[in-house]
Amino acid sequence: MEAQKPNSAPTVKPGSNVRGIKNASLVILACFVVAVCLFLFVFGHPSHFKDVEEFTGSSMWFAGDEFAKAHPNDLIGTIFKGGIIVPILQTLFLTVIVLSVERAIALKSAKGTGSIDKFVAAVKKCLATNDIKGAQELCKKQKGSVAAVVSAALNRYEEMDRNTVLSKEQKIATLQKEVEEATAIEMPSLQQNLPIVATLTTLGTLVGLLGTVIGMIKSFQALSASGAPDSSELSTGISEALVNTAFGIATGAFAVISYNFYTNKIDTLTYAIDEIGFSIVQSFAATH
């Protein structure tokens, strides 16, 4: 019996060369630790309060009755008076900042070393003269996601050019599939962590609203107390409400700006990939 020929090994697609933070939960955890330390030992330092001469600790959070009597003498102390919701909001705000910086670095590497528009125009010029080697050299110089997709498509272009078995329609379909697969590999890396930023646009505002409601409840409790209202409790409740409102609005606003900005950047890269991919397919169809 004739021995069966072993099946050829499947082509392994390389992963995207755009690097970023894969596990955003570690970023959130680190931001939470930083936010708690800032809240306790920076915003809650006794130097930001008056009438706390008897308290010698490093944070007003552990001052007991001294905390209720303490009045902030600057904005930092007022933020500390915002209560336990403040470090949560600080965590969300720091997370937005860190992930925004991470996306800026990732999309810069995805863009490559030069102008995308000039790169696309140069590749089109090479395709017009059927200079595939020249187009490959441009990809090596450009790097990034667009260049990676173009390079994969050009490699398949050369394979189809040498292929004498498939029909022209099959070759074009194979080339189109290659462009789609290469694009599918790059897209997750471009959009990574942006869903978290999008979630924080709403979550930051809602948590800030929660802090506002808690602060107002405390204020009304001070007003409803028998006898003269406790001015200290009243001011603490109002401070908590306003500080949490401010942090919630700031977090939501910054997250919206960041998300829309980077989404627009990704759309630009995606358009360039679609444009150059279409040009490669059309060039093959016109010359074969």
N, C-alpha and C positions, 0 to 999 in steps of 0.2 A: 504494500500500500504506500502510496506516495505521501511523504511527510508534509504536514500542513505548514505553511509559512507563517511565522509569527506575525501578529498584527502590529502594524507600525504604531509607535508611541504617539499619543495625542499631543498636539501642540499646546504647550503650557503658556498661558498668557502672563506676561509680567505684570506685577501690581503697579499701581500709580506711584510715581516718584515724588509726589507732593506729600510732604511730611507734616504732621500736625499732632495735636494732643488726642490720643485715641480714647482715653478714659476720662471723660469730663467729670465723673463723680469724684475723682481725686482732686480736681481743681476746686470743686465746691467744698469738699472737706477742708482743704488747705485754707480757702478763703474764710470758712467758718472759724477756724482756729485763730486766724489773724484778726478777724472782726471781734471775737470775744476778748482777745488780749488787748486790743485797742480800746474796747468799751470799758473794761475793768481797770486797766492800769494807765491809760492815757486820758480818756474822757472822764473817768471817775477819780482822777487824782485829787486829793484834798486841796491842792493849790488853786483849783478852779472854783472853790466854794468859799463862802464866808460863814462866820458863826460856827466853825468846827474846830475851835482851838483845842478842845479836849481830845479830839480824835487824832491818833498818831499813825494810823494804818496807811497802807499804800493805795487803798481804793475805798471810795465812799460806799461801795456796794456792801462792804462788811461792817459798816458803821452803826447798824442797828437804828436806834432812835435818832442818832445824829443825822442820818440820811433824811429823815422827814423834816428836821428843823433846818437843814442846810439850804442856803439860797445860792444859786450860781452867780458868779461875778463876771462871767464871760460866756461867749457862745459855746465853747466846748463843754462847760458845765451844764448849759441849757440842753445840749444834745444828750448828755448823760441822763438828765431828768426825763428823757423820753421813755425810759423804761426798758423792759426786757425785749420788746419788739425791735428796738434799735439794732442790736447785733445781728438779728435775722435780716433786716433790711440792708445792713452793711455787707452781709454775706452775699446777698443778691447783687448789690451794686458792684462789689469787687469781682464777682464772677463775670458780670457783663464786661468789665474792663479787661480782665485777663483773657477771656475768650475773644474779645474784639482785637486785642493785640496779637493773639495766636492766629486769627483769621487773616490779619494784615500780613503777617510773615508767610503764611501758607499760600495766600493768593499771589504774593510777590514772587514766590518760587514757581507757582503755576504759570504766571505770565511769561517767565523766561528772562533772558538777558537783554532783550531789545524790544523795540516797538512791535506790537502785534500787527498793526496795520502794514508796516513796512515788511514784516516777515511774510504775511499773506500775499502781498503784492509781488515780492521776490519769488515765492514759490510758484505763483501763477505764471510769472515770466519764464521760469524754468520749464514748467509744463507745456507752455506754448511752443517751446523749441525741443520738446521731448528730452530735456536734460534731467533725467531722473537722479543721476549721481550728484549733480549740482544741487538739486532740491534736498537730497539727503545730507549734504554738507551743511546746508542752511539749517536743517533740523538739529544737527549736532552742535552748531554754534548757538542757536536760540534756546534750546532746552525747554523745560516747562511742559504743561499739559497739552497745549496746542501742538507743539513740536512732536510730542510723543504720539499723538493721534496721527499726524501727518506722516511720521516715520513708519508707523505700522502699516498705514495705507500704501505707502510707496513700496514697502517690502512686498506686500501682496500684489501690487501693480507689476513688479518685476517677475514674480512667480507666474502670474497670469499671462505675462508677455511671452514667457518661455513654454507655457502649457500648450500642447498640440492636441489634447484630448477633448477638452470642454469646448462647447460652442461659445460664440461671442456673448449671447444673452446670459449663459451660465457664468461666464467670467465677470461680466458686469455685476450680476447678482452677488457673486462671491466678494467682489471688491466693495460693494455697498455694505454687505454684512460685516466686513472687516472694519470699516469706518464706524459702524454702529457699535460693534463690540469694544473697540478701542475707546470710544466716547463713553460707553457704559462703565469702563474701568476707571476713568478719570473723574466722572461726575460725583461719586460718593465722597471722594477726598476734597473736592471743591466745596461741597455743601456740609461737610462735617461740622458739628457743634452749632450750626446756625439754627436748627430747631430748638435748641436750648435757649439761645438768645431770644428767639421768637416767643417762647413760653414766658420768659422773664418780663417781656413787655406788659403782659397782663398780670403775672404773679406779683411783680413789684408793686403795682398799683393796688391790688387787692390786699396785700399784707399791710401796706401803708394805710389803707382804709380801715383795716382791723385795728391797727394801733390808734388811729384817730377815734374810733368808736370807744375803745377801752379808756382812752384819756378823757373823753367827754363823760363817760359813765362816772369816773372818779370825780370829775368836776361837779356833776349834779349831786353826787353823794355828799360832797362837802357843803353844797348849798342847802341840801335838805336836812342837814344835821340840826338838832334842837339848839336854840340859842344863837349866838353870833356865828356866822359861817367861818370855818377854819381857812384863813387866807393862805396858809402854807399848802394845805391839801388842794385848795382851789387852783393855786398857781401851778402845782405839780401836775394836776390833771390837764390843764390847758397846755402846758409845755409838752407833755407827752403827746397830746393830740396834734399839735402843730408840727413838732419835730418829725413824727411818723408820717404826717401828710407830706412834708417836704421831701423826706427820703424816698417815699413811695413814688412821688411824681418824678423826682430826679432819676430813679432807677428805670421807670417805665419809659421816660423820654429818651434817655441815653440808649436803652435797648432798641427802641423803635428806629432811631437814627442809625445805629450800628447795623441792624438787620437789613434795612432798606439799602444802605450804602454797599454792603458786601453782596447783597442779592443782585444789585445792578452790575457790580464787577463780574459776577459769575455769568450773568446774561451776556455781557460783552465777550467773554471768553467762549461761551457756548455758540454765539453767533459766528465768531471767527472759525470755530471748528466745523460748524455746518457749512460755512461758505467754502472753506478750502477742501472739505470732503466732497462736496458737490463738484467742485472744479476738477478734482482728481478723477472722479467717475466719468465726467463729461469728456475730459481729455482722453481717457482710455477709449471711450466709445467713438470718438472722432478719429482716432489714429489706428483703429484696428477693424 
